[in-house]
Amino acid sequence: MLAALFFAPGLLPGHTTSAADYLWNAAPWNTVRPAGIPQLTKSNPDVFGSNSQMVDAVTVFEPFLRYTRSQVPHIPLWDPYIMGGMPYLADMQSAIFSPFSLPAYVLPFWWSLGVIAVMKVVVAATGTYLLARALKMGQAGAFMAGLVFGFGLFLVAWIPWPLDNVFPLIPWMLYATERLVRRPGVLPASGLAALVALQYFGGHPESSVYALFAAVGYFVLRLLQGAGGGVLSTVAEARRRGTSRVAALAGCVPRPVVAFVCALAVGTALAAVVLVPFLELLHNSSDLTTRPRSGVHVQARYVFAAFLPSYFPDSFVIETAFYAGALPLMLAFAALLRPRVERVAFAVVGAVSLLVVLGIQPLFALAGHTPGLDQTYLSRLTIIYLLCLALLAGWGLDDLVRRRPSRRAGVTIGAVAVVVALLPLAVVAGTRGTSVRYLHRAIDIAWFFARAPLPHAAHMVPVVRLTALVVWLTVAGFALALLLLRLTRVLPARVFALLAIALVVGDLFQAGMGYNPAVTQSNATQPVTGAISYLQHQGTARYVGVTPFNTTVPLPPDVNLRYGLTDLRGYDLPVITRFADLWARYVAPATPLLPEDTPTVPLTVVNTLLPSTMRVLSLYGVRDILEQKHEPPPNVPGLTVAYDGPDATVYANAAALPRTWLVGAQEVLPSPDAQLARIGAPGFHPRQAVVTGTRLAGLASVPPAAPPGTARITADAAERVAITAHATRPGELVLSDTWYPGWQVTVNGRPEAVAEVDYLLRGVAVPAGTDHIVFTYDPQSFRHGWELSLAAGVVLGVAVAGSLVVRRRRRPARGRHVRATQDAGPDPATSPPSPR
């Protein structure tokens, strides 16, 4: 109910939980923007629809969901619409098999986004509740823990990203691990294995690393602590009895360890259908060596956002969303007054995670050199901090509900709560971060829902900061009052629990509700304009949009999937190495990603097109160049206006090659760098000769006087391209799609080898005559992956079925034994004498 209320604006008829109104500020829609959509202007350069920080969701993940929806029940393996073609299933973030993607496949698309958001919060909160109950919390404490984790700002901020396909499953994995440690067996191990597979299906390997680290760490903690008779308790018992500690360990450790390892292995095997193709893509990319993720952290000053989440209006919220509520912070400190092992462990892990996120040394360096973690953005360890804080808050509430704290403990809790409540005021006053002269306006915004100032408005920063402080003092004041009323025994336990939960609900709702905005579906849907219609009628030809330096990207990459357009740009990581190198050298420089500069993402094409840029675009068959209105035309010879409407201008590139052609000669350059340099050189003529790394049979070294024939595409689908060629002599057919393992080809029905030509295109040798060539994408990685997943599923199913049969047979036997014992009565030889 709370999750539905939280996202209610997007669940209303005709609405959607999306910031897709961002696209109205991009060509070709910025000239027909509906009334009420914020306009991007020089005075407001940061206004991008209802939430400018949701650009990735609008331009990547929503188009991916819609594309998958259009393909199911077929499993889309290849995306032909971006970057000359990219593996689709293998990119992981398409999240085809994630349970959180299912609503988008069966429900009205725009409404399904709100359903998905509700699902993620409910799954996260429920898993945390069950974990807390397994840790012996009462209902109120467990509900508080689920509330803080499910509605904590960090998880809410990542709702549209594939990270939030994984984050909600972390507490479920810990809960399954708890059950496995207590009763090692087939069923608990199977449950954990299923959860491991589901989090892989979520589509974000970096978050999967955090999930697995959390599960392993929790398993070690519970194994050592003694859940179900653990290592420490076993060693202590062996010491009391005088028996061998080694023998005692050998008797207690192997069974849970074997069950846990098997669960991780089987769960990984279940997800092989996506993991094996992903590993293949990773191998063919430079992602592991060129993106310095382990060097990325959040600036230490942003830790203040744990108290005032909106204090930094210029921050990227998905990286600085430390806020989990005022009362939960106070309750977390209260929980540590009873320093149980698990509480201390969660407190240490949460604190270390936060320090790593903030780049505090030496912890940040240690995490950055830890295998697995060294390939992740460590700034996202905030999710572990949030989970630890949620559990501590649950324990704190549980303690105050179940028992009356001693006078000394009450004084300590009250003192800590006062410090927590007043600390932000002291910091703001000490740093002079705002001014009291804006107090009246801040109160109007905080208490009476007045409109906050727009970015770059006069006095925006001090007003926003003072508003954040007013909100904090209000919420923290209520939290402090609640604690004092309970500590002084004025409030009964149940009333205190209900009021505490209600306060946290209001606190987290005011902090996070609306971050995932709700817009009308009409504002989320951009029409097919004249420019888009023109591009749709260009057949198999590609296009690019050129980006001015002071505005949004025209028809942003990946949005073209909505309209069936083939864009050479794209944003889908990891990027195939050769395509990324080509883009960085000839088209656009490196694109900065948070917050460091990383190698290029093929996202933009600037409007200062160089001759070498045009040669590479022409090689890839880019026939049209889209530009927004009122921009100077690209200063490139050979471009003519093909469409000039009120929405955009499209220039035709006369030098663009067709998607396929025949070549009769080759130029052998063993070095990839030399090949890359050659295809952009002024003297390179791709219709005369191909550049290859090794010599191809049947091709001359000197280009013939005339091409060896013609070729045309007769069928063009995502994973199958059919071509008919008329060759006057043997030659090489070139298809200007990106070469990648898994593409196979037949010529006149006979399998042939796909050659990598012109640095990164596909080629195949054809004989003289009329030839029928068919390229198909049938990767062995996918075939081996689903075979391994199927085998793991069969093994798991057989094991679960066998375990259930054994349990069912044991139950009647136990029942018969109990009844027989009751009928026979007590054994006089063993029963004690009855007292007189």
C-alpha positions, -999 to 999 in steps of 0.1 A, spaced: 0 0 0 28 24 8 46 17 -24 14 22 -44 9 55 -26 45 65 -32 42 61 -70 5 69 -71 8 99 -94 24 77 -121 -3 50 -116 -32 73 -123 -50 68 -156 -33 86 -185 0 90 -165 33 73 -163 63 71 -140 88 85 -164 107 117 -172 102 112 -209 92 149 -213 129 155 -214 128 147 -252 107 177 -259 138 198 -256 156 178 -283 152 180 -321 130 172 -339 104 179 -311 117 211 -295 98 232 -320 64 216 -312 68 214 -274 35 212 -256 25 240 -232 37 233 -197 69 216 -206 99 235 -192 118 251 -220 156 249 -223 170 284 -225 202 302 -219 190 314 -186 179 279 -176 204 256 -193 198 227 -169 160 223 -174 155 190 -191 119 180 -184 105 169 -151 138 154 -139 170 162 -158 189 134 -140 167 107 -156 182 110 -190 196 75 -191 163 60 -182 145 80 -210 171 75 -237 184 39 -229 164 17 -206 129 27 -217 137 22 -254 154 -11 -245 122 -23 -227 100 -13 -256 123 -31 -281 123 -63 -261 85 -60 -257 82 -58 -295 103 -90 -299 90 -114 -272 85 -143 -271 115 -143 -295 147 -136 -275 164 -107 -292 201 -114 -295 213 -85 -317 204 -48 -319 209 -36 -355 198 -1 -348 228 14 -330 266 15 -335 265 -5 -367 249 -34 -347 255 -45 -311 249 -77 -291 216 -71 -273 211 -100 -248 249 -99 -241 249 -63 -229 232 -75 -197 215 -41 -191 188 -51 -216 176 -73 -186 155 -95 -208 149 -121 -182 146 -99 -151 113 -104 -133 111 -66 -131 109 -64 -169 79 -87 -171 52 -60 -165 65 -41 -196 59 -71 -217 23 -77 -208 9 -44 -195 3 -11 -214 39 1 -216 36 36 -200 16 23 -171 39 -7 -166 67 17 -156 48 26 -124 41 -11 -117 78 -19 -121 87 8 -96 62 -5 -71 75 -40 -75 111 -29 -68 102 -11 -36 79 -39 -24 105 -66 -31 133 -46 -14 112 -38 17 97 -73 20 131 -90 17 145 -67 44 115 -74 66 120 -112 63 157 -108 70 150 -87 101 125 -113 114 150 -140 108 174 -120 129 148 -121 158 134 -86 154 99 -79 164 73 -69 138 77 -32 144 115 -33 141 114 -55 111 88 -32 94 110 -2 102 140 -19 86 120 -28 54 106 8 53 141 24 55 157 1 29 127 1 5 120 38 5 156 50 13 166 77 -12 194 57 -28 172 28 -38 144 52 -49 168 73 -70 180 42 -90 145 29 -98 147 31 -136 182 17 -139 191 -20 -140 210 -15 -108 176 -16 -91 169 -49 -106 197 -63 -84 196 -41 -53 161 -53 -41 173 -89 -41 203 -83 -18 183 -87 15 165 -117 0 199 -133 -7 210 -127 29 176 -141 42 182 -173 20 217 -175 34 204 -173 69 181 -202 63 208 -222 46 232 -217 75 206 -228 101 195 -258 82 218 -268 54 199 -288 28 186 -290 -7 156 -266 -3 174 -237 13 203 -241 -11 179 -241 -41 162 -210 -29 196 -192 -27 206 -205 -61 173 -191 -76 180 -157 -61 216 -157 -74 203 -164 -109 176 -137 -106 201 -110 -95 223 -119 -125 192 -116 -148 188 -81 -133 213 -69 -159 240 -51 -139 271 -71 -133 287 -45 -110 257 -46 -87 259 -84 -88 294 -81 -74 280 -62 -44 252 -87 -40 276 -117 -40 301 -100 -17 272 -93 7 260 -129 7 295 -143 12 303 -119 40 270 -126 57 275 -163 54 310 -161 70 295 -140 98 267 -163 106 289 -194 103 314 -179 128 287 -165 150 269 -197 156 235 -196 137 224 -232 138 254 -243 158 283 -224 142 321 -224 143 326 -204 175 300 -222 195 313 -256 183 349 -247 192 337 -235 227 318 -267 232 349 -287 222 370 -268 247 346 -275 275 345 -312 267 382 -315 261 377 -329 226 397 -320 194 388 -287 180 398 -299 145 374 -328 147 347 -305 159 352 -281 130 353 -310 106 319 -320 118 301 -286 116 318 -267 88 316 -288 56 278 -292 53 268 -254 53 300 -246 33 292 -272 6 256 -261 5 265 -225 1 291 -230 -25 268 -253 -45 240 -227 -43 263 -200 -57 276 -224 -85 242 -236 -95 227 -201 -94 255 -189 -117 250 -218 -140 212 -210 -141 222 -176 -154 246 -189 -180 222 -180 -208 231 -143 -202 265 -146 -185 283 -165 -213 273 -140 -240 282 -112 -216 317 -126 -210 321 -129 -248 312 -93 -252 335 -83 -224 363 -101 -241 357 -82 -273 356 -48 -255 381 -27 -237 358 -22 -208 379 -39 -181 411 -20 -190 400 15 -200 372 25 -176 388 36 -143 358 27 -122 376 17 -90 390 53 -90 356 69 -88 342 82 -55 319 108 -42 333 140 -28 336 138 9 315 170 14 285 152 1 283 131 33 262 160 45 235 148 22 229 120 48 212 148 68 201 173 42 194 154 9 186 185 -11 214 207 3 235 203 -28 212 213 -58 241 208 -82 248 172 -71 240 141 -91 215 126 -67 220 89 -77 255 93 -64 248 114 -33 215 98 -21 227 89 15 194 100 31 175 74 51 155 96 75 162 115 107 147 90 131 164 60 116 198 77 122 189 81 159 176 46 162 207 32 146 228 47 174 203 34 200 208 -1 186 245 0 193 239 4 230 233 -34 230 265 -43 211 256 -78 198 279 -94 173 256 -90 143 248 -53 152 284 -44 155 292 -63 122 265 -44 103 276 -11 118 312 -17 108 303 -28 73 279 1 68 305 26 81 333 12 60 310 12 29 302 49 34 339 57 39 348 39 7 321 57 -12 335 90 0 371 80 -10 385 79 25 420 63 25 433 37 31 399 20 28 392 33 -6 425 21 -19 420 -14 -3 386 -17 -19 399 -5 -52 425 -33 -52 401 -61 -41 394 -85 -69 358 -80 -81 354 -47 -64 382 -32 -85 359 -34 -116 330 -15 -101 320 21 -93 327 20 -56 304 50 -52 275 26 -55 284 8 -23 259 32 -7 234 5 -11 252 -16 15 253 13 38 216 18 34 209 -19 42 231 -18 73 215 14 85 180 0 79 187 -31 100 203 -10 128 172 13 128 150 -18 131 170 -31 160 169 3 177 131 5 174 128 -31 185 148 -23 217 126 7 226 94 -13 220 103 -45 237 119 -31 268 123 1 287 158 13 286 177 20 318 181 55 329 217 57 318 208 42 284 179 67 280 202 96 288 227 84 262 200 79 235 185 113 242 220 130 241 229 113 208 195 122 193 200 159 202 234 159 186 221 143 155 192 168 153 214 199 158 245 188 139 233 201 105 223 235 120 258 238 135 275 229 102 254 252 81 259 281 106 296 274 108 302 273 71 277 301 64 261 280 37 229 301 36 213 332 51 184 337 75 170 365 53 156 338 31 138 321 60 103 332 51 107 318 16 123 286 29 94 280 53 69 286 25 86 260 4 92 235 32 59 237 50 34 252 25 46 236 -7 56 268 -25 75 264 -57 112 260 -54 134 283 -74 145 271 -108 182 264 -115 202 295 -121 175 317 -106 186 345 -83 196 333 -48 186 297 -58 214 280 -38 209 298 -4 172 294 -6 174 257 -14 199 251 13 179 269 39 148 250 28 166 217 33 177 228 68 141 238 77 128 204 66 155 186 86 149 206 118 111 199 114 115 162 109 144 158 134 124 178 160 95 154 157 118 124 159 135 138 190 102 145 207 90 109 200 122 95 215 120 117 246 83 107 251 92 71 249 123 74 271 103 92 298 76 64 295 49 88 284 42 68 252 32 31 254 53 8 232 27 2 205 18 39 202 54 48 200 60 22 173 31 34 152 41 70 155 77 62 147 67 43 115 43 71 105 70 97 110 96 78 89 70 73 62 63 110 60 101 118 61 111 94 34 81 103 13 90 140 14 126 132 5 120 108 -24 84 111 -36 85 128 -70 121 121 -78 107 95 -102 83 120 -118 48 114 -131 39 129 -164 9 125 -186 13 98 -213 7 125 -239 38 144 -227 58 112 -225 51 103 -261 68 122 -289 51 120 -323 66 110 -357 75 144 -371 84 151 -407 121 146 -402 115 112 -386 91 102 -414 117 111 -439 144 90 -422 120 61 -419 116 61 -457 153 58 -464 153 20 -462 185 4 -448 205 36 -448 219 50 -416 218 85 -401 235 105 -373 224 136 -354 249 164 -351 251 181 -317 255 218 -312 276 228 -282 249 245 -263 218 222 -264 206 187 -262 215 158 -285 192 157 -315 171 125 -316 192 111 -287 209 78 -293 189 47 -285 156 67 -288 157 57 -325 146 22 -314 112 37 -308 109 46 -345 128 18 -362 155 41 -373 191 30 -379 215 53 -361 253 49 -362 255 65 -327 245 46 -296 249 43 -259 252 7 -248 281 -6 -226 304 -24 -230 313 -11 -264 331 -33 -290 367 -23 -289 372 -16 -326 341 5 -329 350 25 -298 385 31 -312 371 42 -346 347 66 -329 373 81 -307 397 87 -335 375 100 -362 341 111 -349 341 125 -313 366 127 -284 362 109 -251 329 114 -234 331 122 -196 313 97 -173 308 102 -136 330 118 -124 362 109 -143 370 110 -180 367 76 -196 372 64 -232 346 74 -257 310 62 -257 296 65 -292 270 91 -281 275 123 -300 286 137 -333 296 174 -331 286 197 -360 321 205 -369 325 175 -392 360 169 -405 368 152 -439 381 121 -421 349 120 -401 328 121 -433 349 93 -449 343 70 -419 306 79 -417 303 73 -455 320 39 -451 293 29 -426 265 40 -450 255 72 -432 233 88 -458 216 115 -437 227 140 -411 200 154 -388 204 189 -373 181 210 -352 166 242 -366 185 275 -366 219 260 -366 246 267 -392 249 239 -418 279 216 -415 308 230 -435 314 198 -455 314 195 -493 289 171 -507 261 177 -482 228 189 -497 195 197 -479 172 167 -483 146 178 -458 139 212 -444 108 213 -422 97 232 -392 111 205 -369 146 199 -382 169 199 -412 183 168 -428 214 169 -450 220 141 -476 255 127 -479 262 120 -515 294 101 -507 276 75 -485 282 39 -495 253 15 -497 250 -11 -470 266 -37 -492 289 -38 -523 314 -59 -542 352 -54 -542 378 -71 -564 410 -63 -546 426 -61 -511 452 -42 -492 468 -63 -465 478 -45 -433 486 -68 -404 485 -41 -377 450 -30 -365 463 5 -359 474 6 -396 440 -6 -407 423 21 -386 445 48 -401 440 35 -436 402 36 -436 402 73 -427 429 83 -451 421 105 -481 435 79 -506 414 50 -494 386 39 -519 365 13 -502 347 3 -534 380 -7 -551 397 -27 -524 392 -39 -488 417 -35 -460 424 -69 -443 447 -82 -417 455 -114 -435 454 -122 -472 421 -134 -486 421 -160 -514 409 -149 -548 415 -111 -544 440 -92 -564 465 -67 -549 458 -41 -576 423 -28 -579 407 -37 -613 394 -11 -636 358 -18 -628 339 -32 -598 332 -69 -600 295 -65 -599 266 -52 -579 248 -63 -547 216 -54 -529 199 -63 -497 167 -83 -502 158 -90 -466 169 -70 -435 160 -83 -400 177 -80 -367 195 -113 -368 193 -121 -405 204 -101 -436 198 -116 -471 217 -102 -501 216 -109 -538 248 -102 -557 255 -102 -594 293 -108 -598 311 -107 -631 341 -124 -615 350 -137 -580 352 -110 -554 346 -100 -518 311 -89 -507 312 -63 -480 283 -56 -455 288 -24 -436 277 -39 -403 300 -43 -373 319 -76 -373 313 -97 -342 317 -134 -333 286 -154 -338 277 -140 -373 276 -168 -398 271 -167 -436 260 -189 -464 267 -183 -501 243 -201 -524 234 -224 -494 270 -233 -486 286 -221 -453 315 -197 -457 337 -179 -433 329 -143 -423 359 -121 -428 367 -90 -408 374 -63 -435 379 -25 -435 389 -28 -398 355 -38 -384 331 -46 -412 319 -80 -424 330 -96 -457 326 -129 -475 340 -143 -507 316 -148 -536 320 -166 -569 311 -152 -603 274 -153 -612 242 -146 -593 248 -153 -556 224 -155 -527 242 -145 -495 225 -149 -460 241 -135 -428 226 -149 -396 235 -143 -360 236 -176 -342 263 -173 -315 278 -203 -298 279 -183 -266 242 -181 -264 238 -218 -274 263 -230 -248 248 -206 -223 212 -218 -225 224 -254 -226 242 -249 -193 212 -230 -179 189 -259 -189 212 -285 -174 214 -265 -141 177 -261 -141 172 -298 -146 196 -307 -118 180 -282 -95 145 -294 -103 155 -330 -97 172 -322 -64 142 -302 -52 117 -329 -63 138 -356 -46 140 -335 -14 103 -329 -13 96 -366 -18 119 -376 10 103 -351 33 69 -363 25 78 -399 32 93 -390 65 62 -371 78 38 -401 78 65 -423 94 69 -398 122 32 -396 126 28 -434 130 57 -434 155 41 -407 176 7 -424 176 23 -458 185 41 -442 214 10 -426 226 -10 -458 224 16 -479 242 19 -454 270 52 -447 289 78 -473 294 78 -482 331 115 -491 329 125 -456 317 98 -433 330 104 -416 364 82 -424 393 51 -402 397 51 -380 427 26 -387 455 
